[in-house]
Amino acid sequence: MTPSTLRIGYRYRPNRLAKKYDALVIGSGMGGLTTAALLSDLGWKVCVLEQHYTAGGYTHSYERNGYEWDVGVHYIGDVGAKTRTRQMFDYLSDGALKWAPMDAEYDRFYIGDKIYNARAGRQEFRDNLIRQFPHEEVAIGRYLDLLTNVGDALPAFAIRRVLGFWQRLLMSPYLWLKSSQILFKNTYDVLSDLTDDQDLIAVLCGQWGDMGLPPKRSTFLVHAMIARHYLYGGFYPIGGSWRIADSIIPKIQAAGGEVFTYARVEEIVVDDNAVTGVRMNDGHFIECPCVISSAGIGNTFQGLLAKDTSGAADYTRRLENVEPSYAHLGVYIGLQSSAEELGLPKTNFWIYPDNDFDAAVDRFVENENEAFPVVYISFPSAKDPDYAERHPGTATIEIVAPAPYEWFTKWRDETWGKRGEDYEAFKNHLGERLMEYLYDKLPELRGQVDYYEVSTPVSTNWFGGYQRGELYGLAHTPRRMQPTWLRPKTSIQGLWLTGQDILTCGVTGAMMAGMLTTTSIVGVRKMAPLMKRIYS
Ligand SMILES: Cc1cc2nc3c(=O)[nH]c(=O)nc-3n(C[C@H](O)[C@H](O)[C@H](O)COP(=O)(O)OP(=O)(O)OC[C@H]3O[C@@H](n4cnc5c(N)ncnc54)[C@H](O)[C@@H]3O)c2cc1C
């Protein structure tokens, strides 16, 4: 598999558009592509409009200096067996997407000077934790039971987002039976009911970076979803994360649709509270009564709709009660030896200054010279068995760490690559600090690095179309997870939402949001045969 270029999709030009589409999708991330692909399978002709030079949103990859990096896919869980997640990926990609397992130790947690890890498989995960915390067997067992309880409650949680008011009322006994107050409690409170051991709590929350909030601020629901997601280990898309979009797009094209890149939507045009189409940034108007926005709820209601759109007022008010997720720094590293030669692991490293994750975040936000509250290191070329075919004799490493958006606001309106020396100096300083975390854990790499570059929250805005460099769209606080207004159907006729903001972050979260949006648009009756095909 040798991609000549990682620019997936077809460059937008007004004269390349078909005369008529059944739906327009804004954004080609996992949420947008899933919705487009499922609608295509139901016979709809769908046009996906992506502002970036390549399709995929956070699943895209990019190449520079002979290296290839992913930007928002480091590992996916739940695809090692015939699970619902795997069946959906198989369906969307017609089986083209293949997965490589990571090491059995998929996550390693450096907490202060202690080292813990998570191992693949429910029993192995449990036994391994008990080995590390022999006096906490009961708490560990109860924790795993809670994960099961949350798993049982998830379908009802998702269904609530599709049902209308009266349907919700009708189904309220079922929804009540399946829901549990524990879902919306904060993670730390739930875990401290199980144990007083702060190291054990820290280890159980060692993946907090996967949803972007430390335990005292996050919802147990999302904590449990992520822990369950990776319980049977981590997997990497063979060929790189760009293969996700690349393998889904043919489904959209087969139904006469297309995925256009360099296609920035400037405005969703609404007349008399009904969508009539979108205006592109070249001024061209694309007419269509059905528009699905996967560009994030903030972008949609605060950026793409005219201020006086009546149906938008409620959302603008409600958006004041939710907050954007943290912004992040990325370091993209290239080395002139293969992952095998360098002995790079298929294990993610999570590095924490100590076991109080919330306090570490507060310290860092107050003072940038404090230790990073979490540093995540991933070894993509080691995880991808095809990488060596595409880029022989080289390896890549990626580092991700949080960074307050406010540190970068003064450069937010500057053009990428032209933000000036002070910006370059600041980001290089942060990059150098992050590189030291890598050398601290793998000192043998010092002197081996051929190239690295740093991305900041304003890079996320530039490439991902975000407003505040959001790592995961809206933050997963209890306040965000409870309300049912974060759902596919909006109060504007013909305007639908999809992607991570209407369910949860993660490639799988955005994919499942795509399924919910499709169900909302076509109705359960039309969706049922398709679901049968997917889950046969
Ligand atoms: C650093 C990082 C690491 C991550 N690691 C993992 C991981 O290991 N595993 C995992 O499961 N998840 C991971 N995630 C999360 C996951 O990638 C996202 O939650 C998911 O891909 C979001 O999908 P989405 O479709 O909702 O949004 P996005 O992928 O952000 O797609 C939105 C799209 O809309 C486009 N857009 C915005 N405005 C416009 C406009 N006006 N016109 C046209 N297009 C527009 C954007 O360019 C973008 O392509 C990670 C995320 C980050 C940032």
The ligand as a Gaussian input file, in Angstrom:
#p B3LYP/6-31G(d) Opt

LIG

0 1
 C       -4.889000      14.618000      19.679000
 C       -6.110000      13.743000      19.597000
 C       -5.992000      12.393000      19.837000
 C       -7.109000      11.560000      19.761000
 N       -6.940000      10.216000      19.930000
 C       -7.998000       9.391000      19.778000
 C       -7.830000       7.988000      19.844000
 O       -6.725000       7.498000      20.039000
 N       -8.930000       7.202000      19.711000
 C      -10.176000       7.730000      19.489000
 O      -11.153000       6.969000      19.352000
 N      -10.357000       9.059000      19.418000
 C       -9.314000       9.904000      19.543000
 N       -9.482000      11.251000      19.435000
 C      -10.844000      11.792000      19.308000
 C      -11.450000      11.574000      17.931000
 O      -10.476000      11.773000      16.933000
 C      -12.598000      12.563000      17.744000
 O      -13.445000      12.531000      18.869000
 C      -13.467000      12.232000      16.505000
 O      -12.659000      11.877000      15.411000
 C      -14.338000      13.440000      16.188000
 O      -15.081000      13.221000      15.008000
 P      -16.116000      14.310000      14.503000
 O      -16.627000      13.843000      13.198000
 O      -17.111000      14.590000      15.554000
 O      -15.282000      15.676000      14.362000
 P      -14.029000      16.064000      13.450000
 O      -13.204000      14.880000      13.139000
 O      -13.370000      17.209000      14.106000
 O      -14.707000      16.560000      12.090000
 C      -15.289000      17.821000      11.927000
 C      -14.939000      18.279000      10.513000
 O      -15.691000      19.444000      10.192000
 C      -14.884000      20.246000       9.354000
 N      -15.438000      21.604000       9.354000
 C      -15.535000      22.444000      10.411000
 N      -16.109000      23.602000      10.034000
 C      -16.375000      23.468000       8.700000
 C      -16.971000      24.341000       7.726000
 N      -17.407000      25.558000       8.037000
 N      -17.085000      23.897000       6.460000
 C      -16.658000      22.659000       6.101000
 N      -16.084000      21.808000       6.985000
 C      -15.957000      22.204000       8.272000
 C      -13.503000      20.127000       9.979000
 O      -12.473000      20.513000       9.110000
 C      -13.469000      18.649000      10.341000
 O      -12.925000      17.891000       9.287000
 C       -8.384000      12.106000      19.479000
 C       -8.507000      13.481000      19.217000
 C       -7.380000      14.287000      19.262000
 C       -7.528000      15.750000      18.957000

